[in-house]
């Protein structure tokens, strides 16, 4: 390996920061903060997301370095990522005065950056499939340890939103997505993004279509938490699919439908924030692949 671990960590983290910032900026995003409006949010806007991103982006380097240096079992690496991630969350909350802008994103990006570092340490070229396998290995057993156990014994503390939703609906949320190797990203988001770019769509429009594709398949716990499970299955997912069937950002009908989705989601307080996090992950992995870091 010709370059230092520090150089490689910066290369990985730059792609993660790029994915995070591009997700923030791509517009329009139904129900989400973008350059046009605040979506179904009363406590955050594009400026607060920018402040939050500036506060947490330094830690993507640390996540990458943990993977590059790790000689420990995957479960121990996940524990180290969790400890680092908790410190990152504290920085986020200090910067946003207590508003949860990117907590889910921190977890996803932590695992992606660490997985990328671990792969490069082995001298293997980064690809979406290889990353997916490494992410699965790092997160193996997380649902059994943190969710399945709840059916046997409820802890004597306040449950998190993710734990409550698992007990109510059996939805594993971001834990399940990561433990499965990010299938919404690898099997759906990335193919949509590549297809859009290959057809000549702009990066912005390709990412909006990618968000719609992810929304059409993702068990977005942010939607369920703020609305309910039927809203996800009967409205959000079908509408995202319909927008793509109309051509998405590639046609006038598709663009008009997406704007109508945004207006509806805002009026009904529907916020697919989990899908937005997966969009940032999709862009990050796309750029990691293109960079060919080894």
C-alpha positions in Angstrom: 0.0 0.0 0.0 1.7 3.2 -1.3 -0.4 5.7 0.6 -0.7 6.2 4.4 -3.7 5.1 6.3 -4.3 8.8 6.9 -4.4 9.6 3.2 -6.8 6.7 2.6 -9.1 7.7 5.4 -9.4 11.2 4.0 -10.2 9.8 0.6 -13.0 7.6 2.1 -14.3 10.4 4.3 -14.4 12.9 1.4 -16.7 10.6 -0.5 -19.0 10.2 2.6 -19.1 14.0 3.0 -19.9 14.4 -0.7 -22.7 12.0 -0.4 -24.1 13.7 2.7 -23.9 17.2 1.1 -25.4 16.1 -2.2 -28.3 14.5 -0.5 -29.0 17.7 1.4 -28.9 19.8 -1.8 -30.8 17.7 -4.4 -34.2 19.1 -5.1 -37.2 18.5 -5.0 -37.4 15.9 -2.2 -41.0 15.1 -1.1 -41.5 15.9 2.6 -37.8 16.6 3.1 -35.6 19.6 3.6 -34.2 20.8 0.2 -33.2 24.0 -1.5 -36.9 24.9 -2.0 -38.5 24.4 1.4 -38.2 22.7 4.8 -40.4 19.7 3.9 -42.5 18.4 6.8 -40.3 19.9 9.4 -40.8 22.8 11.7 -37.5 22.6 13.6 -34.9 22.3 10.8 -34.0 23.8 7.5 -31.2 23.7 4.9 -29.0 26.0 7.1 -29.3 23.9 10.2 -28.5 20.8 8.1 -25.4 22.6 6.9 -24.3 23.5 10.4 -24.9 19.9 11.5 -22.9 18.5 8.6 -20.0 20.8 9.4 -20.0 19.5 13.0 -20.0 15.8 12.1 -18.0 15.5 8.9 -14.7 15.3 10.8 -15.8 12.0 12.3 -16.1 10.2 8.9 -12.3 10.2 8.9 -12.3 8.5 12.3 -14.8 5.9 11.2 -12.6 5.1 8.2 -9.5 4.8 10.3 -11.2 2.4 12.7 -11.8 0.1 9.8 -8.3 0.5 8.3 -6.6 -0.3 11.7 -9.0 -2.9 12.9 -7.6 -6.4 13.6 -10.4 -7.2 16.0 -13.6 -9.3 15.4 -16.4 -7.5 13.6 -18.6 -7.3 16.7 -15.8 -5.5 18.5 -15.4 -3.1 15.6 -19.1 -2.4 15.7 -18.8 -1.6 19.4 -16.0 0.8 18.7 -18.0 2.5 15.9 -20.9 2.8 18.4 -18.7 4.5 20.9 -17.3 6.9 18.3 -20.8 7.5 16.9 -22.1 8.5 20.3 -19.5 11.2 20.5 -20.4 12.3 17.0 -24.1 12.5 18.0 -23.1 14.8 20.9 -21.4 17.1 18.5 -24.4 17.2 16.3 -26.8 18.0 19.1 -24.5 20.7 20.4 -24.4 22.3 17.0 -28.1 22.0 16.4 -29.2 22.9 20.0 -30.8 19.6 20.5 -32.4 19.0 17.1 -31.9 15.5 15.6 -30.8 16.3 12.1 -28.6 13.3 11.2 -28.5 10.7 13.9 -29.5 7.8 11.5 -27.0 9.1 8.9 -24.1 8.9 11.5 -24.8 5.2 12.0 -25.0 4.4 8.3 -21.9 6.4 7.4 -19.9 5.0 10.3 -20.5 1.5 9.1 -19.8 2.3 5.4 -16.6 4.2 6.1 -15.3 1.5 8.5 -16.2 -1.3 6.0 -14.4 0.6 3.2 -11.3 0.9 5.4 -11.4 -2.7 6.3 -11.7 -3.8 2.6 -8.8 -1.5 1.5 -6.6 -2.9 4.3 -7.0 -6.3 2.6 -5.9 -4.8 -0.7 -9.3 -5.5 -2.3 -10.9 -3.0 -4.8 -14.0 -1.3 -3.5 -17.3 -2.3 -5.1 -20.9 -2.1 -3.9 -21.1 -5.9 -3.6 -17.9 -6.2 -1.6 -18.9 -3.3 0.6 -22.3 -4.9 1.2 -20.7 -8.2 2.3 -18.3 -6.4 4.7 -21.2 -4.3 6.1 -23.2 -7.5 6.7 -20.2 -9.0 8.5 -19.7 -5.9 10.7 -23.4 -5.7 11.7 -24.0 -9.5 12.0 -26.3 -10.3 14.9 -27.2 -6.7 15.7 -31.0 -7.4 15.4 -30.8 -10.5 17.5 -28.9 -8.6 20.2 -30.8 -5.4 20.2 -34.3 -6.1 18.8 -35.3 -9.8 19.0 -34.3 -9.9 22.6 -37.1 -7.4 23.3 -39.7 -10.0 22.7 -38.3 -12.0 25.7 -37.7 -9.2 28.1 -38.5 -5.5 28.0 -35.7 -3.4 29.5 -36.4 -1.1 32.5 -35.8 2.1 30.6 -37.6 4.2 28.0 -37.5 2.4 24.6 -36.1 4.1 21.6 -38.4 4.8 18.6 -36.8 1.9 16.7 -37.4 -0.5 19.5 -41.0 0.6 19.9 -41.7 0.2 16.1 -40.1 -3.3 16.1 -42.3 -4.4 19.0 -45.4 -2.9 17.3 -44.8 -3.8 13.7 -41.9 -6.2 13.5 -40.0 -3.6 11.5 -36.2 -3.8 12.0 -35.5 -0.4 10.6 -32.0 0.8 9.9 -30.5 -2.0 12.0 -32.1 -4.6 9.7 -31.1 -2.6 6.6 -27.4 -2.5 7.7 -27.4 -6.1 8.9 -28.7 -7.2 5.5 -25.9 -5.2 3.8 -27.9 -2.2 2.7 -30.1 -3.9 0.0 -32.2 -0.8 -0.5 -29.0 0.9 -1.6 -27.2 -1.9 -3.5 -30.2 -3.6 -5.2 -32.3 -0.5 -5.8 -30.7 2.9 -5.2 -27.4 2.3 -7.0 -29.0 0.8 -10.2 -31.4 3.7 -10.4 -28.6 6.3 -9.9 -26.5 4.6 -12.6 -29.4 4.4 -15.0 -30.3 8.0 -14.6 -26.7 9.2 -15.1 -26.3 6.9 -18.1 -29.5 8.4 -19.7 -28.0 11.9 -19.4 -30.0 13.1 -16.4 -28.2 15.6 -14.2 -26.7 14.5 -10.9 -29.5 16.3 -9.1 -32.3 14.6 -11.1 -30.6 11.2 -10.9 -30.5 11.5 -7.1 -34.1 12.6 -6.9 -35.1 9.5 -8.9 -32.8 7.4 -6.7 -34.6 8.7 -3.6 -38.0 7.7 -5.1 -36.7 4.2 -5.8 -35.5 3.9 -2.3 -38.7 5.2 -0.9 -40.6 2.6 -3.0 -39.0 -0.3 -1.1 -37.6 1.0 2.2 -39.4 0.3 5.5 -38.8 3.9 6.5 -39.3 4.1 10.2 -39.3 7.9 10.1 -42.5 7.7 8.1 -44.0 5.1 10.4 -43.1 7.0 13.5 -44.5 10.3 12.4 -47.5 8.7 10.6 -48.2 5.0 10.7 -47.4 1.7 9.0 -50.4 2.0 6.5 -49.2 5.4 5.4 -45.9 3.9 4.4 -47.4 0.9 2.6 -50.5 2.5 1.1 -49.3 6.0 0.3 -45.5 6.6 0.4 -44.3 3.5 -1.4 -47.0 3.4 -4.1 -46.6 7.1 -4.8 -42.9 6.8 -5.1 -43.4 4.0 -7.6 -46.0 6.0 -9.5 -43.6 8.9 -9.8 -41.0 6.7 -11.4 -43.5 5.1 -13.7 -44.4 8.6 -15.0 -40.7 9.1 -15.7 -39.6 10.8 -12.5 -37.4 13.8 -13.1 -37.0 12.9 -16.7 -40.5 13.9 -17.8 -42.8 16.9 -17.2 -45.5 14.6 -15.8 -43.0 13.0 -13.5 -41.7 16.3 -12.2 -45.2 17.6 -11.7 -46.2 14.5 -9.7 -43.1 14.8 -7.5 -44.0 18.4 -6.7 -47.5 17.3 -5.8 -46.0 14.6 -3.6 -44.0 17.2 -1.8 -47.1 19.4 -1.2 -49.1 16.4 0.1 -46.3 15.1 2.3 -45.9 18.6 3.9 -49.6 19.0 4.5 -49.8 15.5 6.1 -46.5 15.7 8.0 -44.9 12.8 6.1 -41.2 12.8 6.3 -39.2 10.0 4.7 -36.0 10.8 6.5 -34.8 7.2 6.6 -34.9 7.1 2.8 -32.9 10.3 2.7 -30.2 8.8 4.8 -30.1 5.8 2.4 -29.8 8.2 -0.6 -26.7 9.8 1.0 -25.3 6.2 1.5 -26.1 5.5 -2.2 -24.2 8.5 -3.4 -21.3 7.7 -1.1 -20.9 4.2 -2.4 -21.3 5.4 -6.0 -18.4 7.8 -5.6 -16.3 5.2 -3.7 -16.7 2.8 -6.6 -15.8 5.4 -9.2 -12.7 6.4 -7.2 -11.4 2.9 -7.3 -9.5 3.3 -4.0 -7.2 0.4 -3.2 
